[in-house]
Amino acid sequence: MIVIPITESMVEPEKFPRVLAVTMAIVALIFGSVGALCYSSFGSEIQTIVLLNFPVRDGMTILSVPLMLSPAYH
């Protein structure tokens, strides 16, 4: 994992657990906020993949296909 090199490169490695906890809390807050925003926007009919909720008739929806395929490509 990458945790050991990060810890070893820190000036004060004993602070790593706190930095990791704060970082994970911020990431969880961001994910939770985006999820709540999407749920409030689309309601209980929301799809698991948010991009599937966009109207098909919109031209911008077609541009989202590479974004959906990016994780599968990597």
PyMOL Python script that loads the backbone (N, CA, C, O; Angstrom):
from pymol import cmd

cmd.read_pdbstr("""\
ATOM      1  N   MET A   1       0.829  -1.186   0.000  1.00  0.00           N
ATOM      2  CA  MET A   1       0.000   0.000   0.000  1.00  0.00           C
ATOM      3  C   MET A   1       0.864   1.236   0.000  1.00  0.00           C
ATOM      4  O   MET A   1       2.082   1.162   0.166  1.00  0.00           O
ATOM      5  N   ILE A   2       0.235   2.352  -0.185  1.00  0.00           N
ATOM      6  CA  ILE A   2       0.947   3.619  -0.239  1.00  0.00           C
ATOM      7  C   ILE A   2       1.024   4.297   1.127  1.00  0.00           C
ATOM      8  O   ILE A   2       1.656   5.346   1.256  1.00  0.00           O
ATOM      9  N   VAL A   3       0.401   3.725   2.131  1.00  0.00           N
ATOM     10  CA  VAL A   3       0.371   4.333   3.465  1.00  0.00           C
ATOM     11  C   VAL A   3       1.756   4.394   4.083  1.00  0.00           C
ATOM     12  O   VAL A   3       2.111   5.410   4.681  1.00  0.00           O
ATOM     13  N   ILE A   4       2.532   3.361   3.960  1.00  0.00           N
ATOM     14  CA  ILE A   4       3.855   3.326   4.588  1.00  0.00           C
ATOM     15  C   ILE A   4       4.774   4.410   4.012  1.00  0.00           C
ATOM     16  O   ILE A   4       5.410   5.117   4.794  1.00  0.00           O
ATOM     17  N   PRO A   5       4.878   4.581   2.682  1.00  0.00           N
ATOM     18  CA  PRO A   5       5.736   5.667   2.177  1.00  0.00           C
ATOM     19  C   PRO A   5       5.254   7.054   2.598  1.00  0.00           C
ATOM     20  O   PRO A   5       6.070   7.943   2.838  1.00  0.00           O
ATOM     21  N   ILE A   6       3.937   7.248   2.689  1.00  0.00           N
ATOM     22  CA  ILE A   6       3.430   8.549   3.126  1.00  0.00           C
ATOM     23  C   ILE A   6       3.821   8.793   4.578  1.00  0.00           C
ATOM     24  O   ILE A   6       4.284   9.879   4.928  1.00  0.00           O
ATOM     25  N   THR A   7       3.635   7.792   5.415  1.00  0.00           N
ATOM     26  CA  THR A   7       3.976   7.929   6.829  1.00  0.00           C
ATOM     27  C   THR A   7       5.463   8.205   7.010  1.00  0.00           C
ATOM     28  O   THR A   7       5.842   9.053   7.817  1.00  0.00           O
ATOM     29  N   GLU A   8       6.299   7.504   6.273  1.00  0.00           N
ATOM     30  CA  GLU A   8       7.746   7.679   6.398  1.00  0.00           C
ATOM     31  C   GLU A   8       8.220   9.022   5.875  1.00  0.00           C
ATOM     32  O   GLU A   8       9.253   9.520   6.321  1.00  0.00           O
ATOM     33  N   SER A   9       7.491   9.624   4.941  1.00  0.00           N
ATOM     34  CA  SER A   9       7.912  10.909   4.387  1.00  0.00           C
ATOM     35  C   SER A   9       7.417  12.098   5.210  1.00  0.00           C
ATOM     36  O   SER A   9       7.804  13.235   4.944  1.00  0.00           O
ATOM     37  N   MET A  10       6.573  11.850   6.196  1.00  0.00           N
ATOM     38  CA  MET A  10       6.057  12.938   7.022  1.00  0.00           C
ATOM     39  C   MET A  10       7.117  13.419   8.012  1.00  0.00           C
ATOM     40  O   MET A  10       7.950  12.641   8.477  1.00  0.00           O
ATOM     41  N   VAL A  11       7.070  14.711   8.325  1.00  0.00           N
ATOM     42  CA  VAL A  11       7.981  15.273   9.323  1.00  0.00           C
ATOM     43  C   VAL A  11       7.616  14.741  10.710  1.00  0.00           C
ATOM     44  O   VAL A  11       8.490  14.424  11.517  1.00  0.00           O
ATOM     45  N   GLU A  12       6.301  14.648  10.970  1.00  0.00           N
ATOM     46  CA  GLU A  12       5.814  14.132  12.248  1.00  0.00           C
ATOM     47  C   GLU A  12       4.901  12.937  11.971  1.00  0.00           C
ATOM     48  O   GLU A  12       3.681  13.092  11.939  1.00  0.00           O
ATOM     49  N   PRO A  13       5.471  11.754  11.772  1.00  0.00           N
ATOM     50  CA  PRO A  13       4.662  10.590  11.390  1.00  0.00           C
ATOM     51  C   PRO A  13       3.657  10.158  12.448  1.00  0.00           C
ATOM     52  O   PRO A  13       2.713   9.435  12.131  1.00  0.00           O
ATOM     53  N   GLU A  14       3.831  10.576  13.684  1.00  0.00           N
ATOM     54  CA  GLU A  14       2.870  10.200  14.717  1.00  0.00           C
ATOM     55  C   GLU A  14       1.516  10.881  14.517  1.00  0.00           C
ATOM     56  O   GLU A  14       0.522  10.472  15.118  1.00  0.00           O
ATOM     57  N   LYS A  15       1.472  11.909  13.682  1.00  0.00           N
ATOM     58  CA  LYS A  15       0.207  12.601  13.395  1.00  0.00           C
ATOM     59  C   LYS A  15      -0.562  11.951  12.235  1.00  0.00           C
ATOM     60  O   LYS A  15      -1.664  12.389  11.905  1.00  0.00           O
ATOM     61  N   PHE A  16       0.003  10.928  11.625  1.00  0.00           N
ATOM     62  CA  PHE A  16      -0.635  10.316  10.466  1.00  0.00           C
ATOM     63  C   PHE A  16      -2.034   9.768  10.751  1.00  0.00           C
ATOM     64  O   PHE A  16      -2.930  10.005   9.941  1.00  0.00           O
ATOM     65  N   PRO A  17      -2.275   9.056  11.847  1.00  0.00           N
ATOM     66  CA  PRO A  17      -3.639   8.554  12.082  1.00  0.00           C
ATOM     67  C   PRO A  17      -4.690   9.661  12.120  1.00  0.00           C
ATOM     68  O   PRO A  17      -5.802   9.482  11.623  1.00  0.00           O
ATOM     69  N   ARG A  18      -4.340  10.797  12.706  1.00  0.00           N
ATOM     70  CA  ARG A  18      -5.296  11.915  12.758  1.00  0.00           C
ATOM     71  C   ARG A  18      -5.519  12.501  11.366  1.00  0.00           C
ATOM     72  O   ARG A  18      -6.655  12.783  10.985  1.00  0.00           O
ATOM     73  N   VAL A  19      -4.446  12.684  10.613  1.00  0.00           N
ATOM     74  CA  VAL A  19      -4.565  13.207   9.246  1.00  0.00           C
ATOM     75  C   VAL A  19      -5.411  12.264   8.398  1.00  0.00           C
ATOM     76  O   VAL A  19      -6.262  12.710   7.628  1.00  0.00           O
ATOM     77  N   LEU A  20      -5.180  10.977   8.536  1.00  0.00           N
ATOM     78  CA  LEU A  20      -5.951   9.986   7.782  1.00  0.00           C
ATOM     79  C   LEU A  20      -7.431  10.035   8.171  1.00  0.00           C
ATOM     80  O   LEU A  20      -8.300   9.978   7.300  1.00  0.00           O
ATOM     81  N   ALA A  21      -7.719  10.137   9.445  1.00  0.00           N
ATOM     82  CA  ALA A  21      -9.106  10.183   9.914  1.00  0.00           C
ATOM     83  C   ALA A  21      -9.824  11.436   9.404  1.00  0.00           C
ATOM     84  O   ALA A  21     -10.967  11.356   8.954  1.00  0.00           O
ATOM     85  N   VAL A  22      -9.162  12.578   9.473  1.00  0.00           N
ATOM     86  CA  VAL A  22      -9.767  13.820   8.984  1.00  0.00           C
ATOM     87  C   VAL A  22      -9.999  13.751   7.483  1.00  0.00           C
ATOM     88  O   VAL A  22     -11.050  14.166   6.994  1.00  0.00           O
ATOM     89  N   THR A  23      -9.023  13.230   6.754  1.00  0.00           N
ATOM     90  CA  THR A  23      -9.164  13.103   5.306  1.00  0.00           C
ATOM     91  C   THR A  23     -10.320  12.182   4.945  1.00  0.00           C
ATOM     92  O   THR A  23     -11.117  12.507   4.065  1.00  0.00           O
ATOM     93  N   MET A  24     -10.420  11.047   5.607  1.00  0.00           N
ATOM     94  CA  MET A  24     -11.508  10.110   5.325  1.00  0.00           C
ATOM     95  C   MET A  24     -12.866  10.712   5.679  1.00  0.00           C
ATOM     96  O   MET A  24     -13.851  10.465   4.984  1.00  0.00           O
ATOM     97  N   ALA A  25     -12.926  11.498   6.753  1.00  0.00           N
ATOM     98  CA  ALA A  25     -14.174  12.160   7.131  1.00  0.00           C
ATOM     99  C   ALA A  25     -14.592  13.184   6.080  1.00  0.00           C
ATOM    100  O   ALA A  25     -15.773  13.287   5.747  1.00  0.00           O
ATOM    101  N   ILE A  26     -13.631  13.937   5.559  1.00  0.00           N
ATOM    102  CA  ILE A  26     -13.944  14.917   4.516  1.00  0.00           C
ATOM    103  C   ILE A  26     -14.428  14.226   3.250  1.00  0.00           C
ATOM    104  O   ILE A  26     -15.400  14.668   2.638  1.00  0.00           O
ATOM    105  N   VAL A  27     -13.765  13.153   2.854  1.00  0.00           N
ATOM    106  CA  VAL A  27     -14.178  12.411   1.659  1.00  0.00           C
ATOM    107  C   VAL A  27     -15.572  11.825   1.851  1.00  0.00           C
ATOM    108  O   VAL A  27     -16.398  11.891   0.941  1.00  0.00           O
ATOM    109  N   ALA A  28     -15.844  11.258   3.015  1.00  0.00           N
ATOM    110  CA  ALA A  28     -17.174  10.712   3.299  1.00  0.00           C
ATOM    111  C   ALA A  28     -18.234  11.802   3.273  1.00  0.00           C
ATOM    112  O   ALA A  28     -19.342  11.578   2.785  1.00  0.00           O
ATOM    113  N   LEU A  29     -17.908  12.975   3.790  1.00  0.00           N
ATOM    114  CA  LEU A  29     -18.841  14.098   3.777  1.00  0.00           C
ATOM    115  C   LEU A  29     -19.145  14.545   2.350  1.00  0.00           C
ATOM    116  O   LEU A  29     -20.293  14.837   2.016  1.00  0.00           O
ATOM    117  N   ILE A  30     -18.120  14.597   1.515  1.00  0.00           N
ATOM    118  CA  ILE A  30     -18.323  14.982   0.112  1.00  0.00           C
ATOM    119  C   ILE A  30     -19.201  13.948  -0.595  1.00  0.00           C
ATOM    120  O   ILE A  30     -20.158  14.313  -1.278  1.00  0.00           O
ATOM    121  N   PHE A  31     -18.880  12.653  -0.435  1.00  0.00           N
ATOM    122  CA  PHE A  31     -19.691  11.613  -1.076  1.00  0.00           C
ATOM    123  C   PHE A  31     -21.126  11.640  -0.577  1.00  0.00           C
ATOM    124  O   PHE A  31     -22.064  11.511  -1.365  1.00  0.00           O
ATOM    125  N   GLY A  32     -21.300  11.806   0.727  1.00  0.00           N
ATOM    126  CA  GLY A  32     -22.637  11.871   1.290  1.00  0.00           C
ATOM    127  C   GLY A  32     -23.420  13.076   0.788  1.00  0.00           C
ATOM    128  O   GLY A  32     -24.614  12.972   0.511  1.00  0.00           O
ATOM    129  N   SER A  33     -22.749  14.218   0.670  1.00  0.00           N
ATOM    130  CA  SER A  33     -23.403  15.432   0.170  1.00  0.00           C
ATOM    131  C   SER A  33     -23.834  15.278  -1.284  1.00  0.00           C
ATOM    132  O   SER A  33     -24.940  15.675  -1.650  1.00  0.00           O
ATOM    133  N   VAL A  34     -22.970  14.705  -2.107  1.00  0.00           N
ATOM    134  CA  VAL A  34     -23.323  14.489  -3.512  1.00  0.00           C
ATOM    135  C   VAL A  34     -24.476  13.496  -3.614  1.00  0.00           C
ATOM    136  O   VAL A  34     -25.387  13.691  -4.419  1.00  0.00           O
ATOM    137  N   GLY A  35     -24.451  12.440  -2.814  1.00  0.00           N
ATOM    138  CA  GLY A  35     -25.542  11.472  -2.813  1.00  0.00           C
ATOM    139  C   GLY A  35     -26.855  12.095  -2.384  1.00  0.00           C
ATOM    140  O   GLY A  35     -27.891  11.838  -2.996  1.00  0.00           O
ATOM    141  N   ALA A  36     -26.825  12.912  -1.337  1.00  0.00           N
ATOM    142  CA  ALA A  36     -28.040  13.580  -0.867  1.00  0.00           C
ATOM    143  C   ALA A  36     -28.557  14.574  -1.891  1.00  0.00           C
ATOM    144  O   ALA A  36     -29.767  14.689  -2.088  1.00  0.00           O
ATOM    145  N   LEU A  37     -27.651  15.293  -2.546  1.00  0.00           N
ATOM    146  CA  LEU A  37     -28.054  16.238  -3.584  1.00  0.00           C
ATOM    147  C   LEU A  37     -28.719  15.523  -4.756  1.00  0.00           C
ATOM    148  O   LEU A  37     -29.748  15.971  -5.263  1.00  0.00           O
ATOM    149  N   CYS A  38     -28.129  14.415  -5.178  1.00  0.00           N
ATOM    150  CA  CYS A  38     -28.706  13.652  -6.291  1.00  0.00           C
ATOM    151  C   CYS A  38     -30.057  13.055  -5.906  1.00  0.00           C
ATOM    152  O   CYS A  38     -30.993  13.055  -6.706  1.00  0.00           O
ATOM    153  N   TYR A  39     -30.152  12.551  -4.689  1.00  0.00           N
ATOM    154  CA  TYR A  39     -31.422  11.975  -4.240  1.00  0.00           C
ATOM    155  C   TYR A  39     -32.492  13.053  -4.154  1.00  0.00           C
ATOM    156  O   TYR A  39     -33.641  12.812  -4.523  1.00  0.00           O
ATOM    157  N   SER A  40     -32.127  14.245  -3.670  1.00  0.00           N
ATOM    158  CA  SER A  40     -33.117  15.320  -3.588  1.00  0.00           C
ATOM    159  C   SER A  40     -33.488  15.843  -4.968  1.00  0.00           C
ATOM    160  O   SER A  40     -34.601  16.330  -5.166  1.00  0.00           O
ATOM    161  N   SER A  41     -32.565  15.749  -5.928  1.00  0.00           N
ATOM    162  CA  SER A  41     -32.858  16.213  -7.285  1.00  0.00           C
ATOM    163  C   SER A  41     -33.746  15.246  -8.054  1.00  0.00           C
ATOM    164  O   SER A  41     -34.672  15.671  -8.745  1.00  0.00           O
ATOM    165  N   PHE A  42     -33.472  13.943  -7.941  1.00  0.00           N
ATOM    166  CA  PHE A  42     -34.164  12.952  -8.748  1.00  0.00           C
ATOM    167  C   PHE A  42     -35.248  12.197  -7.983  1.00  0.00           C
ATOM    168  O   PHE A  42     -36.064  11.515  -8.603  1.00  0.00           O
ATOM    169  N   GLY A  43     -35.281  12.297  -6.672  1.00  0.00           N
ATOM    170  CA  GLY A  43     -36.309  11.631  -5.872  1.00  0.00           C
ATOM    171  C   GLY A  43     -36.038  10.150  -5.694  1.00  0.00           C
ATOM    172  O   GLY A  43     -34.922   9.679  -5.908  1.00  0.00           O
ATOM    173  N   SER A  44     -37.070   9.425  -5.300  1.00  0.00           N
ATOM    174  CA  SER A  44     -36.906   8.003  -5.002  1.00  0.00           C
ATOM    175  C   SER A  44     -36.761   7.148  -6.266  1.00  0.00           C
ATOM    176  O   SER A  44     -36.457   5.959  -6.170  1.00  0.00           O
ATOM    177  N   GLU A  45     -36.968   7.722  -7.419  1.00  0.00           N
ATOM    178  CA  GLU A  45     -36.813   6.997  -8.690  1.00  0.00           C
ATOM    179  C   GLU A  45     -35.375   7.033  -9.202  1.00  0.00           C
ATOM    180  O   GLU A  45     -35.126   6.701 -10.361  1.00  0.00           O
ATOM    181  N   ILE A  46     -34.444   7.425  -8.370  1.00  0.00           N
ATOM    182  CA  ILE A  46     -33.053   7.593  -8.792  1.00  0.00           C
ATOM    183  C   ILE A  46     -32.436   6.241  -9.179  1.00  0.00           C
ATOM    184  O   ILE A  46     -32.705   5.217  -8.550  1.00  0.00           O
ATOM    185  N   GLN A  47     -31.616   6.263 -10.210  1.00  0.00           N
ATOM    186  CA  GLN A  47     -30.872   5.087 -10.655  1.00  0.00           C
ATOM    187  C   GLN A  47     -29.556   5.009  -9.879  1.00  0.00           C
ATOM    188  O   GLN A  47     -29.091   6.012  -9.337  1.00  0.00           O
ATOM    189  N   THR A  48     -28.970   3.841  -9.828  1.00  0.00           N
ATOM    190  CA  THR A  48     -27.709   3.663  -9.111  1.00  0.00           C
ATOM    191  C   THR A  48     -26.603   4.503  -9.731  1.00  0.00           C
ATOM    192  O   THR A  48     -25.822   5.129  -9.015  1.00  0.00           O
ATOM    193  N   ILE A  49     -26.535   4.518 -11.040  1.00  0.00           N
ATOM    194  CA  ILE A  49     -25.574   5.354 -11.753  1.00  0.00           C
ATOM    195  C   ILE A  49     -26.277   6.663 -12.071  1.00  0.00           C
ATOM    196  O   ILE A  49     -27.247   6.681 -12.829  1.00  0.00           O
ATOM    197  N   VAL A  50     -25.797   7.747 -11.501  1.00  0.00           N
ATOM    198  CA  VAL A  50     -26.491   9.028 -11.599  1.00  0.00           C
ATOM    199  C   VAL A  50     -26.642   9.487 -13.043  1.00  0.00           C
ATOM    200  O   VAL A  50     -27.644  10.115 -13.385  1.00  0.00           O
ATOM    201  N   LEU A  51     -25.676   9.189 -13.888  1.00  0.00           N
ATOM    202  CA  LEU A  51     -25.745   9.634 -15.279  1.00  0.00           C
ATOM    203  C   LEU A  51     -26.923   9.006 -16.026  1.00  0.00           C
ATOM    204  O   LEU A  51     -27.363   9.546 -17.040  1.00  0.00           O
ATOM    205  N   LEU A  52     -27.436   7.880 -15.543  1.00  0.00           N
ATOM    206  CA  LEU A  52     -28.602   7.257 -16.186  1.00  0.00           C
ATOM    207  C   LEU A  52     -29.883   8.037 -15.918  1.00  0.00           C
ATOM    208  O   LEU A  52     -30.900   7.777 -16.561  1.00  0.00           O
ATOM    209  N   ASN A  53     -29.862   8.964 -15.004  1.00  0.00           N
ATOM    210  CA  ASN A  53     -31.034   9.772 -14.691  1.00  0.00           C
ATOM    211  C   ASN A  53     -31.219  10.947 -15.644  1.00  0.00           C
ATOM    212  O   ASN A  53     -32.294  11.546 -15.678  1.00  0.00           O
ATOM    213  N   PHE A  54     -30.205  11.282 -16.407  1.00  0.00           N
ATOM    214  CA  PHE A  54     -30.310  12.411 -17.325  1.00  0.00           C
ATOM    215  C   PHE A  54     -31.225  12.048 -18.488  1.00  0.00           C
ATOM    216  O   PHE A  54     -31.277  10.887 -18.893  1.00  0.00           O
ATOM    217  N   PRO A  55     -31.944  13.026 -19.029  1.00  0.00           N
ATOM    218  CA  PRO A  55     -32.831  12.738 -20.155  1.00  0.00           C
ATOM    219  C   PRO A  55     -32.037  12.349 -21.397  1.00  0.00           C
ATOM    220  O   PRO A  55     -31.010  12.954 -21.705  1.00  0.00           O
ATOM    221  N   VAL A  56     -32.520  11.338 -22.100  1.00  0.00           N
ATOM    222  CA  VAL A  56     -31.802  10.828 -23.277  1.00  0.00           C
ATOM    223  C   VAL A  56     -31.861  11.828 -24.429  1.00  0.00           C
ATOM    224  O   VAL A  56     -30.957  11.856 -25.265  1.00  0.00           O
ATOM    225  N   ARG A  57     -32.900  12.641 -24.485  1.00  0.00           N
ATOM    226  CA  ARG A  57     -33.061  13.582 -25.593  1.00  0.00           C
ATOM    227  C   ARG A  57     -32.057  14.724 -25.550  1.00  0.00           C
ATOM    228  O   ARG A  57     -31.886  15.436 -26.539  1.00  0.00           O
ATOM    229  N   ASP A  58     -31.398  14.904 -24.423  1.00  0.00           N
ATOM    230  CA  ASP A  58     -30.435  15.981 -24.266  1.00  0.00           C
ATOM    231  C   ASP A  58     -29.102  15.595 -24.893  1.00  0.00           C
ATOM    232  O   ASP A  58     -28.612  14.489 -24.665  1.00  0.00           O
ATOM    233  N   GLY A  59     -28.513  16.483 -25.673  1.00  0.00           N
ATOM    234  CA  GLY A  59     -27.241  16.203 -26.336  1.00  0.00           C
ATOM    235  C   GLY A  59     -26.087  16.055 -25.367  1.00  0.00           C
ATOM    236  O   GLY A  59     -25.123  15.346 -25.658  1.00  0.00           O
ATOM    237  N   MET A  60     -26.167  16.705 -24.228  1.00  0.00           N
ATOM    238  CA  MET A  60     -25.092  16.617 -23.244  1.00  0.00           C
ATOM    239  C   MET A  60     -25.020  15.230 -22.613  1.00  0.00           C
ATOM    240  O   MET A  60     -23.969  14.830 -22.113  1.00  0.00           O
ATOM    241  N   THR A  61     -26.125  14.500 -22.633  1.00  0.00           N
ATOM    242  CA  THR A  61     -26.135  13.149 -22.076  1.00  0.00           C
ATOM    243  C   THR A  61     -25.204  12.238 -22.857  1.00  0.00           C
ATOM    244  O   THR A  61     -24.543  11.375 -22.278  1.00  0.00           O
ATOM    245  N   ILE A  62     -25.150  12.424 -24.148  1.00  0.00           N
ATOM    246  CA  ILE A  62     -24.275  11.599 -24.991  1.00  0.00           C
ATOM    247  C   ILE A  62     -22.806  11.830 -24.610  1.00  0.00           C
ATOM    248  O   ILE A  62     -21.990  10.911 -24.676  1.00  0.00           O
ATOM    249  N   LEU A  63     -22.484  13.057 -24.215  1.00  0.00           N
ATOM    250  CA  LEU A  63     -21.108  13.365 -23.840  1.00  0.00           C
ATOM    251  C   LEU A  63     -20.706  12.724 -22.521  1.00  0.00           C
ATOM    252  O   LEU A  63     -19.521  12.694 -22.189  1.00  0.00           O
ATOM    253  N   SER A  64     -21.665  12.214 -21.764  1.00  0.00           N
ATOM    254  CA  SER A  64     -21.345  11.589 -20.485  1.00  0.00           C
ATOM    255  C   SER A  64     -20.938  10.124 -20.635  1.00  0.00           C
ATOM    256  O   SER A  64     -20.463   9.519 -19.673  1.00  0.00           O
ATOM    257  N   VAL A  65     -21.112   9.547 -21.814  1.00  0.00           N
ATOM    258  CA  VAL A  65     -20.771   8.140 -22.031  1.00  0.00           C
ATOM    259  C   VAL A  65     -19.282   7.881 -21.769  1.00  0.00           C
ATOM    260  O   VAL A  65     -18.970   6.906 -21.086  1.00  0.00           O
ATOM    261  N   PRO A  66     -18.337   8.706 -22.276  1.00  0.00           N
ATOM    262  CA  PRO A  66     -16.927   8.456 -21.944  1.00  0.00           C
ATOM    263  C   PRO A  66     -16.650   8.518 -20.446  1.00  0.00           C
ATOM    264  O   PRO A  66     -15.784   7.805 -19.941  1.00  0.00           O
ATOM    265  N   LEU A  67     -17.383   9.368 -19.743  1.00  0.00           N
ATOM    266  CA  LEU A  67     -17.205   9.455 -18.298  1.00  0.00           C
ATOM    267  C   LEU A  67     -17.639   8.164 -17.620  1.00  0.00           C
ATOM    268  O   LEU A  67     -16.997   7.732 -16.663  1.00  0.00           O
ATOM    269  N   MET A  68     -18.701   7.544 -18.087  1.00  0.00           N
ATOM    270  CA  MET A  68     -19.162   6.279 -17.515  1.00  0.00           C
ATOM    271  C   MET A  68     -18.220   5.133 -17.854  1.00  0.00           C
ATOM    272  O   MET A  68     -18.024   4.229 -17.041  1.00  0.00           O
ATOM    273  N   LEU A  69     -17.640   5.164 -19.037  1.00  0.00           N
ATOM    274  CA  LEU A  69     -16.776   4.070 -19.480  1.00  0.00           C
ATOM    275  C   LEU A  69     -15.343   4.192 -18.958  1.00  0.00           C
ATOM    276  O   LEU A  69     -14.579   3.230 -19.040  1.00  0.00           O
ATOM    277  N   SER A  70     -14.976   5.332 -18.436  1.00  0.00           N
ATOM    278  CA  SER A  70     -13.609   5.549 -17.971  1.00  0.00           C
ATOM    279  C   SER A  70     -13.182   4.549 -16.894  1.00  0.00           C
ATOM    280  O   SER A  70     -12.096   3.983 -17.017  1.00  0.00           O
ATOM    281  N   PRO A  71     -13.978   4.295 -15.840  1.00  0.00           N
ATOM    282  CA  PRO A  71     -13.525   3.312 -14.836  1.00  0.00           C
ATOM    283  C   PRO A  71     -13.364   1.910 -15.412  1.00  0.00           C
ATOM    284  O   PRO A  71     -12.462   1.176 -15.007  1.00  0.00           O
ATOM    285  N   ALA A  72     -14.217   1.533 -16.342  1.00  0.00           N
ATOM    286  CA  ALA A  72     -14.107   0.205 -16.939  1.00  0.00           C
ATOM    287  C   ALA A  72     -12.842   0.105 -17.809  1.00  0.00           C
ATOM    288  O   ALA A  72     -12.236  -0.963 -17.904  1.00  0.00           O
ATOM    289  N   TYR A  73     -12.459   1.194 -18.425  1.00  0.00           N
ATOM    290  CA  TYR A  73     -11.277   1.202 -19.273  1.00  0.00           C
ATOM    291  C   TYR A  73     -10.007   1.039 -18.436  1.00  0.00           C
ATOM    292  O   TYR A  73      -9.080   0.333 -18.832  1.00  0.00           O
ATOM    293  N   HIS A  74      -9.975   1.690 -17.292  1.00  0.00           N
ATOM    294  CA  HIS A  74      -8.778   1.636 -16.436  1.00  0.00           C
ATOM    295  C   HIS A  74      -8.770   0.356 -15.647  1.00  0.00           C
ATOM    296  O   HIS A  74      -7.848   0.117 -14.867  1.00  0.00           O
TER     297      HIS A  74
END
""", "prot")
cmd.dss("prot")
cmd.show_as("cartoon", "prot")
cmd.util.cbc("prot")
cmd.orient("prot")
